[in-house]
Amino acid sequence: MIGYLCAYARYYYPKEFVASYLNNAANADDVKDGTLLANQYGIKIHNPRFGYSIDRYHIVGDDIYKGIGSVKFINNEFALGLKELYDSFNGNKPELLELFELTSKIKGCNTRNMSILIKIGYFSDYGLGRSLIRKYNTWIQYKDAKKLSKAKLSDDVIELIDEIIYSNECEGFKETPKQYTVDGLYLANKICATIEESDFTQYEKISNELSYLSYVQSELEYGMVGKVEAVSKYGSLNISPVYGDCGGWMGNLTDIKFKKGDYIYISSIEEYKNKKGETRKRIAGAIGIILDIGDDK
């Protein structure tokens, strides 16, 4: 009976079946199988995104959005709170710093989980990752500031404050020989306006995603990511694929000593015949990066 019901749901309600399957996945292989099934049905699975994702896999229109409840250091209550906040906007998206202020009032919010969400692209509608994290850190640093010592400020911030004072654009700013009186939120907005848009490198994206999602969600321009499952006494690596077809035993062509649990970036692999005529794979290109966040960390 259960098999019949599953077959019925899979045929007549493919989106609901795939979402349910993914939400009940027991391991990474189940997630992979669920993703392949979605591809067979032409169902697009989106990465976690503010306004669409909740705590679990979630159907929006004809698509499915990944949840953030399984992201490291993100709990379900905070995930649902973010979705409720977005819905409260009624289509009127707030400015970035106002968003930071509103999210800070959600139960479970802290600087760590907000930084993580920025790093995995959750707030991508507001800009690129590297610039967003700089703006968030700027907001944290200055939002409640009232007095600032000149000796602790960078030349760029001093120049910006001087411009505000001399132009009389904000009454909350005053100067003494050693410090400034400021409107912290106003200053944060001014500094953020000077931050140019920039994104994380491909290597940084991989590292962030493996650190907090345990999988690679970005579409890499080149290369593959594998996890070292074992290292032979001769230095060969038993690789399980994380992104791309790079599984199997591979010779280590670098001077780097890998250990079990390391995530590694592989630029290319090749097939070859061993002495028995069996087809094997080996690393053909240089290792671009080590993602040293393995199981033994």
FENKA-V204520 format. One record per residue. N is the residue number from 0. RES is the residue in one small letter. SS is DSSP state (hx for helix, st for strand, lp for the rest). PSI is psi as a letter, one per 20 degrees, with the letter a starting at -180 (999 if undefined). D_FIRST is the distance of its C-alpha to the first C-alpha in Angstrom with 2 decimals. Layout:
# FENKA-V204520
N	RES	SS	PSI	D_FIRST
N	RES	SS	PSI	D_FIRST
This chain:
# FENKA-V204520
0	m	lp	g	0.00
1	i	hx	g	3.82
2	g	hx	h	5.42
3	y	hx	g	5.11
4	l	hx	h	6.26
5	c	hx	g	8.66
6	a	hx	g	9.91
7	y	hx	g	10.52
8	a	hx	h	12.35
9	r	hx	h	14.15
10	y	hx	g	15.46
11	y	hx	h	16.47
12	y	lp	m	17.29
13	p	hx	g	18.56
14	k	hx	g	21.05
15	e	hx	h	18.79
16	f	hx	g	16.22
17	v	hx	g	19.20
18	a	hx	g	20.87
19	s	hx	g	17.95
20	y	hx	g	17.52
21	l	hx	h	21.28
22	n	hx	i	21.54
23	n	lp	j	19.25
24	a	lp	p	20.96
25	a	lp	h	22.04
26	n	lp	a	24.98
27	a	hx	h	27.13
28	d	hx	h	25.17
29	d	hx	g	22.03
30	v	hx	g	24.39
31	k	hx	g	25.86
32	d	hx	g	22.57
33	g	hx	h	21.65
34	t	hx	g	25.16
35	l	hx	h	24.98
36	l	hx	g	21.82
37	a	hx	g	23.77
38	n	hx	h	26.67
39	q	hx	h	24.70
40	y	lp	i	23.82
41	g	lp	k	27.40
42	i	lp	p	26.55
43	k	lp	p	29.54
44	i	st	o	29.19
45	h	st	q	32.40
46	n	lp	r	34.11
47	p	lp	p	34.67
48	r	lp	p	37.07
49	f	lp	p	38.83
50	g	lp	i	37.69
51	y	lp	h	34.29
52	s	lp	q	32.69
53	i	lp	b	31.47
54	d	lp	i	30.22
55	r	lp	r	26.99
56	y	lp	p	25.78
57	h	st	p	26.43
58	i	st	p	26.08
59	v	st	o	29.49
60	g	lp	c	29.71
61	d	lp	j	28.24
62	d	st	r	28.61
63	i	st	p	27.29
64	y	st	p	29.80
65	k	lp	q	29.61
66	g	lp	r	30.11
67	i	lp	j	33.06
68	g	lp	h	31.66
69	s	lp	i	31.25
70	v	lp	p	34.80
71	k	lp	p	37.12
72	f	lp	j	39.07
73	i	lp	p	37.17
74	n	lp	r	35.26
75	n	hx	h	32.67
76	e	hx	g	35.24
77	f	hx	g	37.73
78	a	hx	g	35.20
79	l	hx	h	34.26
80	g	hx	h	37.97
81	l	hx	g	38.85
82	k	hx	g	36.43
83	e	hx	h	37.84
84	l	hx	g	41.31
85	y	hx	g	40.67
86	d	hx	h	39.30
87	s	hx	i	42.45
88	f	lp	h	44.62
89	n	lp	l	43.53
90	g	lp	i	44.27
91	n	lp	n	47.64
92	k	lp	p	47.23
93	p	lp	r	49.82
94	e	lp	r	52.25
95	l	hx	g	51.27
96	l	hx	h	53.34
97	e	hx	h	52.28
98	l	hx	g	48.66
99	f	hx	g	49.58
100	e	hx	g	51.14
101	l	hx	g	48.18
102	t	hx	h	45.63
103	s	lp	i	47.90
104	k	lp	i	47.33
105	i	lp	p	43.55
106	k	lp	p	42.58
107	g	lp	i	41.91
108	c	lp	p	43.99
109	n	lp	r	46.57
110	t	hx	h	48.51
111	r	hx	g	46.32
112	n	hx	h	42.99
113	m	hx	g	44.76
114	s	hx	h	46.39
115	i	hx	g	43.09
116	l	hx	h	41.51
117	i	hx	g	44.60
118	k	hx	h	44.45
119	i	lp	j	40.87
120	g	lp	j	41.79
121	y	lp	h	40.07
122	f	lp	k	43.20
123	s	hx	h	43.96
124	d	hx	i	44.67
125	y	hx	j	47.81
126	g	lp	a	49.19
127	l	lp	q	49.12
128	g	hx	g	48.16
129	r	hx	g	51.53
130	s	hx	h	53.43
131	l	hx	g	50.82
132	i	hx	h	51.05
133	r	hx	g	54.84
134	k	hx	h	54.77
135	y	hx	g	52.49
136	n	hx	h	54.80
137	t	hx	g	57.78
138	w	hx	g	56.35
139	i	hx	g	55.70
140	q	hx	h	59.22
141	y	hx	i	61.20
142	k	lp	h	59.34
143	d	lp	j	61.09
144	a	lp	p	64.32
145	k	lp	h	67.59
146	k	st	p	70.15
147	l	st	p	70.06
148	s	st	p	72.55
149	k	hx	h	74.06
150	a	hx	h	74.28
151	k	hx	j	70.47
152	l	lp	q	69.72
153	s	lp	r	69.48
154	d	hx	h	72.13
155	d	hx	g	69.65
156	v	hx	g	68.61
157	i	hx	g	72.26
158	e	hx	h	73.17
159	l	hx	g	70.40
160	i	hx	g	71.48
161	d	hx	g	75.11
162	e	hx	g	74.23
163	i	hx	g	72.49
164	i	hx	g	75.51
165	y	hx	h	78.17
166	s	hx	i	76.44
167	n	lp	k	75.90
168	e	lp	i	72.42
169	c	lp	p	71.06
170	e	lp	i	73.15
171	g	lp	j	71.10
172	f	lp	p	72.67
173	k	st	r	75.94
174	e	st	p	77.72
175	t	lp	r	79.92
176	p	lp	h	81.44
177	k	lp	i	78.57
178	q	st	r	75.50
179	y	st	q	73.75
180	t	st	p	72.44
181	v	lp	r	69.34
182	d	lp	o	66.54
183	g	hx	g	63.70
184	l	hx	h	61.01
185	y	hx	g	63.47
186	l	hx	g	64.43
187	a	hx	g	60.82
188	n	hx	g	60.31
189	k	hx	g	63.48
190	i	hx	g	62.58
191	c	hx	h	59.06
192	a	hx	i	60.64
193	t	lp	i	62.54
194	i	lp	o	59.51
195	e	lp	q	58.73
196	e	lp	p	55.20
197	s	lp	q	54.02
198	d	lp	r	50.77
199	f	lp	q	49.66
200	t	lp	r	50.19
201	q	hx	g	47.29
202	y	hx	g	47.80
203	e	hx	h	47.69
204	k	hx	g	44.48
205	i	hx	g	42.79
206	s	hx	g	44.16
207	n	hx	g	43.13
208	e	hx	g	39.56
209	l	hx	h	39.12
210	s	hx	h	40.82
211	y	hx	i	38.72
212	l	lp	h	35.47
213	s	lp	j	35.22
214	y	lp	r	34.64
215	v	lp	p	36.81
216	q	lp	i	36.03
217	s	lp	q	39.31
218	e	lp	o	39.77
219	l	lp	q	42.57
220	e	lp	h	45.46
221	y	lp	r	45.81
222	g	lp	r	44.89
223	m	st	r	41.89
224	v	st	p	40.87
225	g	st	r	39.81
226	k	st	p	39.40
227	v	st	o	41.45
228	e	st	h	39.28
229	a	st	q	42.21
230	v	st	p	45.90
231	s	lp	r	47.56
232	k	lp	i	51.07
233	y	lp	i	52.35
234	g	lp	i	50.89
235	s	lp	q	48.04
236	l	st	p	44.98
237	n	st	o	41.32
238	i	st	p	39.77
239	s	st	p	36.20
240	p	st	p	35.88
241	v	st	h	35.61
242	y	st	o	36.79
243	g	lp	r	37.53
244	d	lp	n	37.30
245	c	lp	k	39.50
246	g	lp	q	37.59
247	g	st	a	39.08
248	w	st	p	42.39
249	m	st	q	45.31
250	g	lp	q	48.99
251	n	lp	o	50.56
252	l	lp	j	53.38
253	t	lp	r	54.65
254	d	lp	j	56.73
255	i	lp	p	54.06
256	k	lp	o	52.66
257	f	lp	q	48.96
258	k	lp	r	46.93
259	k	lp	p	43.30
260	g	lp	i	41.39
261	d	lp	q	43.75
262	y	st	p	42.48
263	i	st	q	44.76
264	y	st	p	45.57
265	i	st	p	46.03
266	s	lp	h	47.95
267	s	lp	q	47.02
268	i	st	r	45.88
269	e	st	q	46.71
270	e	st	q	45.54
271	y	st	r	47.98
272	k	st	p	48.35
273	n	lp	a	49.11
274	k	lp	h	51.50
275	k	lp	j	48.82
276	g	lp	j	48.04
277	e	lp	q	44.65
278	t	st	p	43.66
279	r	st	r	43.62
280	k	st	q	43.77
281	r	st	q	46.52
282	i	st	p	47.82
283	a	lp	h	50.25
284	g	lp	r	51.31
285	a	lp	q	52.61
286	i	st	p	50.44
287	g	st	h	50.80
288	i	st	q	49.81
289	i	st	p	48.46
290	l	st	n	45.88
291	d	lp	m	46.81
292	i	lp	k	44.05
293	g	lp	a	42.33
294	d	lp	h	40.47
295	d	lp	j	43.72
296	k	lp	999	45.22
